[in-house]
Amino acid sequence: MSLAECANKSEVIAKYQRHDRDSGSPEVQIALLTSRLEKLAGHFQDHPQDKHSRQGLLKIVSHRKGLLEYLKRKDVERYRQTLANLGLRK
């Protein structure tokens, strides 16, 4: 199941959590932000002139970037695993 196929937030959390009560680890937060970005990308195909949503998109991208930098600093292996699971970088 890809991130785009997850219907709601709880499915994304269940897929990327580290233990059964985990809902705030960097991996989960990054997965949730990536899910929101994928949905916004579809929105922009229908509404290319939506400047206000584009500002929100940039905010989400910046937040995800900060979380990825934090994860890379703290645990490089978890960072690489997260990138591979989400298919973010090549």
ABEGO torsion letter per residue (X at the ends): XBAAABABAAAAAAAABABAABAABAAAAAAAAAAAAAAAAAAAAABAABAAAAAAAAAAAAAAAAAAAAAAAABAAAAAAAAAAAGABX
